[in-house]
Amino acid sequence: MVVAAFTPNEKHVMSATITRSNLDGTIAVLSLDMPDKGANILSSHVLNELEEHLDALENEDDLKGLIISSGKPGTFIAGADLREFVASLDADRADIVGLCRRGRLLFSRLHELPFVSVAAIDGICVGGGAELAIACDRRIVSQSSATQFGFPEVKLGLFPGWGGTVWTPRIVGLYNAVEMITGGESIDAGQAVQMGLATQSVPPEKLLDAAIRMIHQESESGSFLKDREQWSQPIEMSETELGFLGVTAAGFIEQKTKGHYPAPLAALEVLLGGATLNPQAAGELESEEMANLFGSPVNRALLNVFFLTDRNKKQIGAHQNPAAIEAVGVIGAGVMGQGIASANIRRKIPTLLSDTATEALRKGIQSV
């Protein structure tokens, strides 16, 4: 997700990212191709464009379906614009809740169109891009090795905040949703089909044709409408089963994170709590709980690590001779310091961990 303000009627001065075309006069195609970027990201500008297209589409009764695709081979949507994200870290709680709600309601409009919507996914589809895709009625994925679908938000100290915790468990089941969202790992095309996240996988060159066929099939059968009705209800699960899942998942998360990262457990609580509610109430729970994590010290630290890692990848020669590093010094024995120290120790690099507080250093060494 991205938390930057966007308004319905904002004047655009930037180049368009989303272009619309029509096939046979009955199928609309929205193709994302962000100018001067190697990958599509969901900036506030792009979200404004999407809103304008949905305004037009919802009034077109002669359409059989909508396809959302990417004009960039090998990449669908690589998440949100994290620089806009960082710019909103100090926003008030009410603003964070409102901005999460706005993005979620924008994506949920795909469920309200008078025809079926299909996400044709080739390549990376993560974060906000995965939330956009999960809001569509159907998803088709390419069999490319580059195709990955996931919710990595917990790695930034958050969880999906644009409806990902609402629609994912309703589509793939609560157990699968808990594993995907609290773990933050992506799945490939085959796993997506096996899980029920995607209807089918096809070679990249046949993706558009498969989406067209699916629209005609769904238009005839109307099965997407039955799914919409089912997904609009609370998830059917007994209290015993819900409790067992909660205890089991919480234990696994605690073992994995050692209690240092609050996002996976917070995501679990939102998923379990939202399962017993209708989508609207579950979405409000998601937005409210997101505000508890957004801008937290852990969130800020993990964002900083992300940008430092990204910059390091782009530096020429940064990884050409790792054997030349003979020792590492880490200042600060907190969560981030422990992680950095552990990573170097696993690589058998002598590591010095230091901290101004003796007790913090003791706990840091014990954790490492």
DONU-19134 format. One record per residue (C-alpha): x, z, y. Coordinates in steps of 0.05 Angstrom, whole numbers. Example, Ala and Ser with C-alpha at 12.3 -4.5 7.8 and 13.67 -1.06 7.14 Angstrom:
% DONU-19134
R;xx;zz;yy
R;246;156;-90;
R;273;143;-21;
//
This chain:
% DONU-19134
R;xx;zz;yy
R;0;0;0;
R;20;-6;73;
R;-5;39;127;
R;-3;-1;191;
R;-65;-12;233;
R;-100;-79;227;
R;-164;-100;262;
R;-215;-152;242;
R;-211;-195;304;
R;-138;-189;322;
R;-108;-251;354;
R;-54;-281;311;
R;10;-307;341;
R;49;-310;276;
R;49;-368;228;
R;-6;-365;175;
R;11;-338;106;
R;-55;-352;72;
R;-81;-424;68;
R;-147;-445;40;
R;-164;-507;0;
R;-226;-529;-39;
R;-229;-560;-108;
R;-288;-605;-123;
R;-325;-571;-66;
R;-343;-512;-112;
R;-279;-472;-119;
R;-240;-441;-62;
R;-165;-428;-68;
R;-129;-378;-24;
R;-54;-390;-30;
R;-3;-340;-2;
R;62;-368;23;
R;96;-324;75;
R;138;-367;122;
R;213;-355;122;
R;208;-304;66;
R;232;-309;-6;
R;173;-267;-29;
R;102;-253;-6;
R;89;-183;21;
R;26;-152;47;
R;38;-140;121;
R;-17;-121;170;
R;-17;-193;193;
R;-30;-218;122;
R;-85;-167;112;
R;-119;-191;176;
R;-116;-262;149;
R;-147;-241;83;
R;-203;-206;120;
R;-219;-269;160;
R;-221;-311;97;
R;-267;-261;62;
R;-313;-262;123;
R;-321;-337;114;
R;-326;-337;38;
R;-380;-285;30;
R;-429;-331;67;
R;-416;-392;23;
R;-469;-394;-31;
R;-449;-462;-58;
R;-383;-437;-87;
R;-373;-422;-161;
R;-310;-382;-153;
R;-247;-361;-116;
R;-175;-367;-139;
R;-120;-325;-106;
R;-51;-353;-120;
R;19;-357;-92;
R;55;-416;-61;
R;121;-386;-83;
R;139;-400;-155;
R;162;-338;-192;
R;131;-289;-142;
R;58;-271;-132;
R;62;-212;-84;
R;122;-165;-83;
R;84;-106;-55;
R;73;-81;16;
R;114;-89;80;
R;154;-24;74;
R;181;-30;144;
R;111;-25;172;
R;102;31;122;
R;161;71;151;
R;135;60;222;
R;72;100;203;
R;105;159;170;
R;89;206;228;
R;16;185;234;
R;-38;239;235;
R;-72;257;170;
R;-138;228;194;
R;-104;162;210;
R;-71;159;141;
R;-138;171;107;
R;-172;119;150;
R;-119;66;139;
R;-120;77;63;
R;-195;72;65;
R;-192;8;106;
R;-145;-27;57;
R;-185;-4;-4;
R;-251;-28;26;
R;-220;-94;44;
R;-198;-107;-27;
R;-263;-82;-57;
R;-300;-137;-20;
R;-275;-183;-75;
R;-324;-147;-122;
R;-380;-162;-74;
R;-372;-238;-68;
R;-431;-278;-97;
R;-383;-312;-146;
R;-325;-296;-192;
R;-255;-283;-165;
R;-193;-298;-205;
R;-121;-278;-191;
R;-72;-331;-217;
R;-7;-292;-224;
R;61;-323;-233;
R;120;-276;-225;
R;125;-208;-192;
R;59;-174;-178;
R;70;-101;-158;
R;46;-47;-112;
R;-5;-72;-61;
R;-2;-140;-95;
R;-24;-109;-160;
R;-80;-73;-124;
R;-104;-139;-95;
R;-102;-171;-163;
R;-137;-113;-197;
R;-193;-119;-146;
R;-208;-189;-170;
R;-258;-199;-227;
R;-207;-233;-272;
R;-131;-242;-277;
R;-91;-297;-311;
R;-16;-288;-317;
R;38;-339;-329;
R;82;-334;-391;
R;144;-336;-347;
R;197;-282;-361;
R;193;-267;-286;
R;120;-244;-290;
R;115;-169;-282;
R;54;-128;-264;
R;59;-56;-242;
R;48;2;-195;
R;117;30;-175;
R;90;74;-118;
R;110;139;-152;
R;182;117;-144;
R;171;123;-70;
R;137;190;-75;
R;66;163;-72;
R;12;131;-116;
R;-31;68;-106;
R;-74;79;-45;
R;-115;15;-38;
R;-161;25;-97;
R;-109;21;-153;
R;-128;89;-181;
R;-202;69;-178;
R;-205;1;-212;
R;-146;4;-260;
R;-175;58;-306;
R;-243;23;-305;
R;-211;-43;-328;
R;-157;-21;-378;
R;-181;49;-396;
R;-159;116;-369;
R;-102;126;-419;
R;-69;60;-401;
R;-79;72;-327;
R;-47;141;-330;
R;14;113;-366;
R;22;55;-317;
R;10;92;-252;
R;45;158;-266;
R;104;124;-299;
R;113;70;-246;
R;140;19;-296;
R;118;-54;-298;
R;91;-92;-358;
R;102;-165;-376;
R;51;-220;-388;
R;42;-206;-462;
R;31;-132;-450;
R;-19;-147;-394;
R;-62;-189;-440;
R;-57;-139;-497;
R;-78;-82;-451;
R;-137;-122;-423;
R;-108;-124;-354;
R;-104;-200;-358;
R;-153;-245;-394;
R;-101;-294;-417;
R;-30;-318;-407;
R;-10;-391;-400;
R;52;-432;-382;
R;65;-430;-306;
R;48;-504;-298;
R;-21;-493;-329;
R;-40;-431;-289;
R;-85;-466;-238;
R;-121;-507;-291;
R;-133;-444;-332;
R;-162;-409;-271;
R;-209;-467;-258;
R;-234;-467;-330;
R;-245;-393;-326;
R;-287;-399;-263;
R;-332;-451;-296;
R;-339;-408;-358;
R;-355;-345;-318;
R;-403;-383;-274;
R;-441;-404;-336;
R;-439;-338;-374;
R;-444;-290;-315;
R;-402;-239;-355;
R;-364;-219;-293;
R;-428;-191;-264;
R;-438;-147;-326;
R;-367;-121;-317;
R;-379;-107;-244;
R;-440;-65;-264;
R;-400;-27;-316;
R;-342;-14;-269;
R;-389;13;-216;
R;-403;73;-259;
R;-362;136;-275;
R;-317;128;-336;
R;-350;151;-400;
R;-306;205;-430;
R;-321;274;-457;
R;-295;337;-423;
R;-254;352;-485;
R;-221;284;-485;
R;-209;286;-410;
R;-178;355;-416;
R;-134;335;-474;
R;-108;274;-435;
R;-95;317;-374;
R;-55;370;-411;
R;-16;320;-452;
R;1;275;-392;
R;18;334;-347;
R;66;362;-399;
R;101;296;-407;
R;107;287;-332;
R;135;357;-322;
R;186;345;-377;
R;207;280;-345;
R;209;300;-272;
R;229;374;-280;
R;179;389;-226;
R;220;355;-171;
R;173;296;-158;
R;101;313;-139;
R;73;241;-138;
R;63;231;-214;
R;24;296;-222;
R;-16;281;-158;
R;-32;212;-186;
R;-54;243;-252;
R;-101;290;-215;
R;-131;233;-175;
R;-141;191;-237;
R;-174;247;-276;
R;-217;269;-218;
R;-238;199;-200;
R;-257;182;-271;
R;-319;226;-266;
R;-341;196;-199;
R;-370;129;-178;
R;-319;81;-147;
R;-337;99;-75;
R;-326;173;-85;
R;-264;161;-128;
R;-236;118;-72;
R;-248;173;-20;
R;-211;222;-66;
R;-153;173;-70;
R;-149;166;5;
R;-152;241;18;
R;-100;258;-33;
R;-54;202;-9;
R;-50;237;58;
R;-19;298;24;
R;40;257;0;
R;49;206;55;
R;107;225;102;
R;128;284;58;
R;202;301;52;
R;205;270;-18;
R;169;207;6;
R;218;199;64;
R;279;212;20;
R;257;162;-33;
R;243;109;20;
R;312;121;48;
R;342;112;-22;
R;302;48;-31;
R;328;17;34;
R;400;39;21;
R;397;9;-49;
R;367;-55;-23;
R;420;-61;31;
R;475;-47;-20;
R;449;-103;-65;
R;455;-152;-7;
R;526;-132;12;
R;576;-184;-14;
R;624;-155;-64;
R;589;-88;-69;
R;587;-91;-145;
R;647;-136;-159;
R;694;-80;-179;
R;658;-16;-198;
R;717;8;-239;
R;756;18;-174;
R;712;79;-159;
R;753;137;-187;
R;712;197;-161;
R;648;212;-122;
R;631;268;-74;
R;557;285;-62;
R;538;327;-2;
R;473;365;-13;
R;449;391;-81;
R;375;377;-70;
R;332;328;-109;
R;368;266;-83;
R;437;296;-91;
R;422;316;-162;
R;399;246;-178;
R;460;214;-148;
R;507;262;-183;
R;472;252;-250;
R;476;176;-243;
R;551;179;-232;
R;563;229;-288;
R;526;183;-336;
R;577;130;-316;
R;633;179;-332;
R;655;182;-259;
R;683;251;-238;
R;634;279;-188;
R;638;336;-137;
R;571;366;-116;
R;571;409;-53;
R;520;447;-12;
R;521;498;44;
R;474;544;5;
R;503;577;-57;
R;435;585;-91;
R;417;512;-78;
R;484;491;-108;
R;473;535;-169;
R;404;505;-181;
R;430;435;-168;
R;486;442;-220;
R;438;471;-270;
R;390;413;-260;
R;445;361;-267;
//
